[in-house]
Amino acid sequence: MKMKSTSILLAALIGAIAVNCGSAETKKEPVVEKTPEVKKDQGALNLQSSGPDVIVDEANKKLSDRLITGYEKNQVDVNTMPGWLKSALPIVKEIAATVPAGYVLLVEGHTDQSGTDAINQTISEGRARVVFNLLVSNGIAKDKLRYQGSGTKYLLNSADPYDGKNRRVTFKIVKK
C-alpha cells in the first residue's frame, strides 16, 4: 500500500510539474511607455497662469534677450537681421499671438549718444518702424503691436554712451 500511495504521489507530482512546465508562459511585465521628454518652449506663454499680469511678466522675461543689435551709427536697417529672423522671430510671433486683451507688443528703437536728441529720436523711431513693418509682414496683426523711438533714454551701457550696444531694438508687452 505504501508503494501504491508513493506511486500516486509521484504521478501527481510529475503531473503538476508537467502542467507547470507546459503552461510556462513567460509573464509579461506591464509595458510602461515612456513619454518623450518635452522641452519647455522658449516662446509659448503659460496661459494657465493666474492672470494677465503674470502672463505679461513671463512674456517680458522671454522677450528681454530677443533684442536686435548690430546697428551702425545713424543706420535704420541692420545687417544682423537675417540671424534674428531665424532665431528670435518665431518666439516673438508666438508671444505676440498670446498677448492678453488690453496689451500690445511694444517695438522700441534706441540709439547711442552720438547725435543730437532730435536726430537720435528720428533714428530710434526709424529702427522701431522698420521692425514693426517686418513683424506685420511676417503675420503679426497691427493691432497687437505698437512702436516708438526712445532715442538715448534707456542706454544699455551708460558708462559708455557711445557703445554700439546702445543701438538696438527691444520688445516689451505693455498696456494699450
Backbone torsions as a table, in degrees:
resi	resn	phi	psi	omega
1	MET	NA	-35.4	179.6
2	LYS	-62.0	-39.0	-178.3
3	MET	-67.8	-40.3	-178.8
4	LYS	-66.0	-43.8	179.9
5	SER	-68.4	-32.8	177.0
6	THR	-68.2	-39.7	179.2
7	SER	-65.0	-42.4	179.6
8	ILE	-64.9	-43.2	179.1
9	LEU	-63.2	-42.9	179.2
10	LEU	-65.8	-40.9	179.0
11	ALA	-64.1	-42.0	179.0
12	ALA	-64.1	-40.4	179.3
13	LEU	-65.2	-44.8	178.7
14	ILE	-64.1	-40.0	178.4
15	GLY	-62.6	-41.7	179.8
16	ALA	-65.1	-40.3	178.9
17	ILE	-65.6	-42.8	-179.4
18	ALA	-62.7	-43.0	179.3
19	VAL	-63.3	-44.6	179.7
20	ASN	-64.9	-38.2	-179.9
21	CYS	-72.9	-39.3	-178.0
22	GLY	-67.3	-35.0	-179.6
23	SER	-100.1	29.7	-177.8
24	ALA	-77.2	62.7	175.0
25	GLU	-70.3	138.4	178.0
26	THR	-71.3	130.6	178.9
27	LYS	-67.5	127.1	178.5
28	LYS	-86.6	125.3	175.6
29	GLU	-73.7	146.8	178.1
30	PRO	-61.5	136.2	-179.7
31	VAL	-83.5	121.1	176.8
32	VAL	-109.0	107.0	-179.2
33	GLU	-77.4	130.9	177.0
34	LYS	-83.7	126.7	175.3
35	THR	-80.9	135.6	-178.3
36	PRO	-60.3	142.7	179.5
37	GLU	-68.3	123.1	-179.3
38	VAL	-93.5	122.2	177.1
39	LYS	-78.7	140.3	-179.6
40	LYS	-65.9	127.6	-178.6
41	ASP	-67.6	138.4	-178.8
42	GLN	-76.0	-20.5	-174.4
43	GLY	-105.0	-40.1	-172.8
44	ALA	-64.1	141.1	177.8
45	LEU	-92.7	150.7	176.3
46	ASN	-81.4	96.2	-176.7
47	LEU	-76.4	-3.3	176.9
48	GLN	-85.4	2.3	-178.7
49	SER	-60.1	173.3	-173.4
50	SER	-83.0	4.3	176.8
51	GLY	159.5	174.9	-176.0
52	PRO	-60.7	-34.3	-179.1
53	ASP	-63.3	-40.0	179.0
54	VAL	-67.9	-42.1	178.7
55	ILE	-62.0	-43.8	-179.8
56	VAL	-64.2	-43.6	178.3
57	ASP	-60.6	-44.5	179.7
58	GLU	-63.4	-43.1	179.2
59	ALA	-62.8	-43.9	-178.6
60	ASN	-65.5	-32.8	174.8
61	LYS	-64.1	-42.7	-179.3
62	LYS	-70.4	-28.7	-179.2
63	LEU	-83.7	-17.1	-172.7
64	SER	-59.8	-28.6	179.6
65	ASP	-109.0	19.1	178.0
66	ARG	-100.3	20.5	-177.2
67	LEU	-69.3	159.2	177.7
68	ILE	-105.6	124.2	-179.6
69	THR	-124.4	179.9	176.2
70	GLY	99.4	13.1	179.2
71	TYR	-75.6	138.3	171.0
72	GLU	-82.9	164.5	177.3
73	LYS	-58.4	137.7	178.2
74	ASN	63.9	11.9	-178.2
75	GLN	-96.6	136.3	179.0
76	VAL	-98.3	-39.6	175.4
77	ASP	-86.8	159.1	-175.7
78	VAL	-129.3	144.1	-179.7
79	ASN	-77.0	-22.4	-176.9
80	THR	-87.1	5.0	-176.4
81	MET	-58.5	-42.4	-179.0
82	PRO	-57.3	-40.8	177.9
83	GLY	-65.2	-40.7	179.3
84	TRP	-66.1	-41.8	180.0
85	LEU	-58.1	-39.9	-177.7
86	LYS	-73.2	-43.3	-172.9
87	SER	-91.2	-38.7	-171.2
88	ALA	-107.5	-29.2	-176.8
89	LEU	-55.9	-44.7	179.3
90	PRO	-58.2	-36.8	180.0
91	ILE	-70.7	-43.5	178.8
92	VAL	-62.4	-41.6	178.4
93	LYS	-61.5	-44.7	-178.7
94	GLU	-65.1	-40.6	178.3
95	ILE	-66.6	-43.2	179.8
96	ALA	-60.1	-35.0	-179.7
97	ALA	-69.5	-19.9	-176.7
98	THR	-111.6	14.8	179.0
99	VAL	-64.8	129.9	-179.2
100	PRO	-64.4	157.5	176.7
101	ALA	-57.6	140.2	179.3
102	GLY	89.7	1.1	179.8
103	TYR	-126.3	159.4	175.4
104	VAL	-138.2	162.5	173.6
105	LEU	-89.8	115.4	179.4
106	LEU	-87.9	125.0	174.3
107	VAL	-101.4	115.8	-171.4
108	GLU	-121.6	123.0	178.3
109	GLY	-91.2	148.0	-178.5
110	HIS	-137.2	156.9	176.4
111	THR	-133.1	170.3	168.7
112	ASP	-88.0	-171.8	-175.4
113	GLN	-96.4	20.3	-173.5
114	SER	-77.0	-7.9	178.4
115	GLY	-122.3	-176.3	175.9
116	THR	-73.0	165.1	178.6
117	ASP	-58.7	-42.2	-178.6
118	ALA	-64.9	-44.5	179.2
119	ILE	-65.7	-45.0	179.8
120	ASN	-62.3	-37.0	177.8
121	GLN	-64.3	-45.1	179.2
122	THR	-62.0	-44.5	-179.9
123	ILE	-65.0	-44.7	-178.6
124	SER	-64.7	-38.6	176.4
125	GLU	-65.3	-40.0	178.1
126	GLY	-61.8	-43.7	178.1
127	ARG	-60.7	-46.5	-179.1
128	ALA	-64.9	-41.0	-179.5
129	ARG	-64.2	-42.5	178.8
130	VAL	-60.2	-45.0	-179.7
131	VAL	-69.7	-39.5	175.5
132	PHE	-55.2	-50.0	-179.8
133	ASN	-63.4	-36.4	177.7
134	LEU	-64.0	-43.1	179.0
135	LEU	-64.3	-42.1	178.5
136	VAL	-63.5	-42.9	-179.5
137	SER	-68.8	-15.1	176.9
138	ASN	-102.4	18.2	169.2
139	GLY	100.0	4.8	177.6
140	ILE	-89.9	129.0	-177.9
141	ALA	-64.2	137.5	-179.7
142	LYS	-57.2	-35.2	-177.4
143	ASP	-71.7	-9.7	175.7
144	LYS	-93.7	-1.4	-173.6
145	LEU	-125.8	157.3	170.2
146	ARG	-150.8	147.4	176.3
147	TYR	-129.3	155.0	176.8
148	GLN	-158.3	154.9	173.4
149	GLY	-102.0	139.3	179.9
150	SER	-116.9	5.8	178.6
151	GLY	54.5	-125.6	-178.5
152	THR	-103.2	14.9	-174.4
153	LYS	-60.7	-38.1	-175.8
154	TYR	-122.5	77.0	180.0
155	LEU	-73.1	135.5	174.4
156	LEU	-73.7	-38.3	-179.4
157	ASN	-120.8	86.2	-178.8
158	SER	-73.5	-18.7	176.4
159	ALA	-67.3	-30.2	175.3
160	ASP	-131.1	88.5	-175.0
161	PRO	-65.2	-9.4	178.9
162	TYR	-99.9	1.7	180.0
163	ASP	-61.4	137.5	179.2
164	GLY	-61.4	-22.2	178.2
165	LYS	-62.7	-24.1	179.3
166	ASN	-73.2	-18.7	179.5
167	ARG	-90.5	102.6	-171.8
168	ARG	-161.6	172.3	170.5
169	VAL	-125.6	133.5	-179.0
170	THR	-120.6	168.7	-178.8
171	PHE	-131.9	141.4	179.2
172	LYS	-158.1	140.4	175.1
173	ILE	-83.0	126.2	-179.0
174	VAL	-134.8	163.1	175.0
175	LYS	-68.3	148.4	-179.7
176	LYS	-60.9	NA	NA
